Amino acid sequence: MKRTDHQPVAYLFILPWIIGFFVFQLYPFVASFVYSFTDFSLLKSMKFVGFKNYVQMFTRDRVFYKSLWATVKYVLIAVPGKLVFALIIAMILNMKLKCINFYRTVYYLPSILGGSVAISILWKFLFSKNGTVNTFLAHLHIPALDWLGSPNLALVTMGLLVVWQFGSSMVLFLAALKNVPAELCEAARVDGAGRIRTFFTITLPLLTPTIFFNLIMQMINAFKEFNAPFLITKGGPLNSTYLYGMMVYENAFQHSKMGYASAQSWVLFMIILVFTALTFKSSPYWTFYEDGGEF
């Protein structure tokens, strides 16, 4: 049989991805870096200003530090809460229950709907002063809380929305739980270990690679959060929920400071890079693999 060369056909199939990568990923990535050294907006020509945007950001922009600190607090609230909640639900859904597939589907739905505009508006309605949550608390004779109007509660309330979107992390945890060798858990029980000790000495160490992956992905997503502060609180009250993504958006599209917004975007990129590198650096101390290897 005559052998044909399928290489041109293969390139034809991957051509849409290559075009999309260069047009929608690589070009904006490089262009934003160039813009960060310019005074540029959509309404006037580009002017090279060197490191002026970065100097202004770190020396004269007080909103920058407030937004950065609010974002860090948001990450510290949302990411651990989401991972813990996702792991608890995954352990429940790993049990042998009736209609378990239906429950798994229902618990995954929030991760599909959570990022939509409608859900953010619904969240705002639920936690308003006269919303459903305070109405429920009133029936329990608990004083109503100003969930979105208090600087101390607004960021936590937004974090709860992210925790509610635990579906993707839950699916990964569930898959990892399925791969935990049953004979190890049975051997631990034979040796007299209870469920709690078995979980912390066998199950949890075997889940650390999945925890590591979820931690990286959710941390990156949390640093880039935009929908929740923009749609629910508009950055208030007192800029307590004025996250970094919202600041970049306003500078770029409301104040027409495209060059300055690009500089802020690159600072955020470096911050995410540093946090990710530190997480990778720390992983050998708490991430364990069945073959004893490292990531």
ZAMARGU-4260 file (C-alpha; in steps of 0.2 Angstrom, whole numbers, plus 5000, padded with zeros to 4 digits):
<rodrens>
0) 5000/5000/5000 | 5007/5017/4995 | 5010/5028/5010 | 5004/5046/5009 | 5010/5061/5018
5) 4997/5068/5030 | 5007/5082/5037 | 5000/5096/5027 | 4982/5090/5032 | 4988/5090/5050
10) 4994/5108/5049 | 4977/5113/5040 | 4968/5106/5055 | 4978/5115/5068 | 4978/5131/5058
15) 4963/5139/5067 | 4971/5136/5084 | 4988/5144/5078 | 4979/5159/5071 | 4969/5161/5087
20) 4984/5159/5097 | 4994/5173/5088 | 4979/5185/5085 | 4971/5183/5102 | 4985/5178/5114
25) 5002/5182/5108 | 4999/5198/5100 | 4989/5206/5114 | 5002/5199/5127 | 5017/5208/5117
30) 5006/5223/5113 | 5001/5226/5131 | 5020/5226/5136 | 5024/5239/5123 | 5009/5250/5128
35) 5014/5249/5146 | 5029/5261/5142 | 5018/5273/5132 | 5005/5287/5135 | 4991/5278/5124
40) 4972/5279/5123 | 4960/5274/5110 | 4957/5293/5106 | 4975/5299/5103 | 4991/5294/5096
45) 5004/5283/5106 | 5018/5293/5115 | 5033/5284/5122 | 5035/5289/5141 | 5048/5275/5147
50) 5045/5270/5165 | 5033/5284/5169 | 5018/5273/5171 | 5027/5262/5183 | 5035/5276/5193
55) 5017/5284/5195 | 5010/5268/5200 | 5022/5264/5214 | 5025/5282/5220 | 5009/5292/5217
60) 4994/5281/5215 | 4987/5277/5232 | 4972/5268/5224 | 4984/5255/5217 | 4990/5250/5235
65) 4972/5249/5242 | 4966/5239/5227 | 4981/5227/5228 | 4978/5224/5247 | 4960/5221/5244
70) 4964/5209/5230 | 4976/5199/5242 | 4963/5199/5255 | 4951/5192/5243 | 4962/5179/5237
75) 4966/5173/5255 | 4947/5172/5259 | 4941/5164/5243 | 4954/5152/5238 | 4956/5142/5254
80) 4937/5143/5257 | 4933/5136/5240 | 4946/5122/5241 | 4940/5116/5258 | 4922/5117/5253
85) 4925/5108/5237 | 4935/5094/5246 | 4921/5092/5259 | 4907/5090/5245 | 4918/5078/5235
90) 4920/5067/5250 | 4901/5067/5253 | 4898/5063/5234 | 4911/5049/5235 | 4900/5039/5246
95) 4889/5026/5240 | 4872/5034/5240 | 4856/5032/5230 | 4854/5044/5215 | 4872/5049/5218
100) 4875/5054/5199 | 4860/5066/5201 | 4868/5074/5216 | 4885/5076/5207 | 4876/5085/5193
105) 4867/5097/5205 | 4882/5101/5214 | 4892/5105/5198 | 4879/5117/5192 | 4885/5132/5202
110) 4902/5132/5193 | 4893/5134/5177 | 4881/5148/5182 | 4892/5157/5195 | 4902/5168/5183
115) 4886/5175/5174 | 4879/5192/5175 | 4862/5185/5181 | 4870/5176/5196 | 4880/5191/5201
120) 4864/5201/5201 | 4855/5187/5211 | 4869/5187/5224 | 4867/5206/5226 | 4848/5203/5229
125) 4851/5189/5241 | 4863/5199/5252 | 4855/5216/5251 | 4848/5224/5267 | 4830/5217/5264
130) 4836/5202/5254 | 4833/5184/5256 | 4847/5180/5268 | 4842/5194/5281 | 4824/5189/5279
135) 4829/5171/5284 | 4840/5178/5299 | 4825/5188/5305 | 4815/5172/5306 | 4829/5165/5318
140) 4828/5182/5328 | 4846/5186/5322 | 4849/5205/5318 | 4851/5209/5300 | 4868/5212/5293
145) 4874/5224/5280 | 4882/5211/5270 | 4887/5223/5255 | 4887/5240/5264 | 4900/5236/5277
150) 4918/5237/5273 | 4921/5222/5284 | 4908/5211/5277 | 4907/5215/5258 | 4923/5207/5253
155) 4918/5191/5263 | 4901/5191/5254 | 4910/5192/5237 | 4921/5178/5243 | 4906/5167/5247
160) 4901/5169/5228 | 4917/5161/5223 | 4916/5147/5236 | 4899/5143/5229 | 4907/5140/5212
165) 4916/5125/5219 | 4911/5113/5205 | 4927/5112/5195 | 4938/5109/5210 | 4925/5097/5217
170) 4926/5086/5201 | 4945/5085/5202 | 4944/5081/5221 | 4931/5067/5217 | 4942/5060/5203
175) 4957/5060/5215 | 4947/5051/5229 | 4942/5038/5217 | 4961/5034/5214 | 4965/5032/5233
180) 4969/5014/5235 | 4956/5006/5245 | 4968/4993/5252 | 4978/5006/5261 | 4962/5013/5270
185) 4957/4995/5275 | 4975/4991/5281 | 4974/5007/5292 | 4957/5002/5299 | 4964/4985/5303
190) 4978/4993/5313 | 4965/5002/5323 | 4965/5019/5314 | 4949/5029/5314 | 4941/5038/5300
195) 4949/5055/5305 | 4966/5048/5307 | 4965/5038/5291 | 4960/5053/5281 | 4974/5064/5288
200) 4988/5050/5286 | 4982/5042/5270 | 4969/5051/5260 | 4975/5069/5262 | 4993/5065/5258
205) 4987/5056/5242 | 4976/5071/5237 | 4990/5084/5239 | 4994/5084/5220 | 4976/5088/5216
210) 4976/5101/5230 | 4992/5109/5222 | 4984/5110/5205 | 4968/5117/5212 | 4977/5130/5222
215) 4987/5136/5207 | 4972/5138/5196 | 4960/5145/5209 | 4973/5158/5215 | 4976/5164/5197
220) 4958/5166/5194 | 4955/5175/5211 | 4969/5188/5207 | 4960/5191/5190 | 4942/5193/5197
225) 4932/5206/5189 | 4913/5202/5188 | 4909/5201/5206 | 4915/5218/5212 | 4909/5226/5196
230) 4892/5220/5196 | 4888/5218/5215 | 4897/5232/5224 | 4905/5243/5211 | 4921/5243/5221
235) 4912/5249/5237 | 4910/5252/5251 | 4925/5264/5254 | 4935/5254/5240 | 4935/5238/5251
240) 4930/5228/5236 | 4939/5238/5223 | 4949/5223/5216 | 4964/5224/5204 | 4954/5219/5189
245) 4941/5232/5191 | 4955/5245/5193 | 4963/5240/5177 | 4946/5240/5168 | 4942/5258/5174
250) 4959/5265/5169 | 4958/5257/5152 | 4940/5260/5146 | 4933/5273/5158 | 4948/5285/5160
255) 4956/5281/5143 | 4973/5277/5151 | 4977/5262/5140 | 4996/5263/5143 | 4994/5265/5162
260) 4981/5250/5163 | 4994/5240/5153 | 5007/5244/5165 | 4995/5239/5179 | 4991/5222/5170
265) 5010/5218/5169 | 5012/5221/5187 | 4998/5210/5191 | 5006/5197/5179 | 5022/5198/5189
270) 5013/5196/5206 | 5004/5181/5200 | 5020/5174/5193 | 5029/5177/5210 | 5015/5168/5220
275) 5014/5154/5208 | 5033/5152/5209 | 5033/5152/5228 | 5019/5139/5227 | 5029/5128/5216
280) 5045/5131/5227 | 5035/5125/5242 | 5027/5110/5234 | 5041/5097/5238 | 5038/5100/5257
285) 5019/5096/5257 | 5015/5088/5240 | 5017/5069/5240 | 5016/5057/5225 | 5013/5038/5226
290) 5030/5035/5217 | 5039/5046/5228 | 5043/5058/5214 | 5042/5077/5213 | 5032/5088/5202
</rodrens>
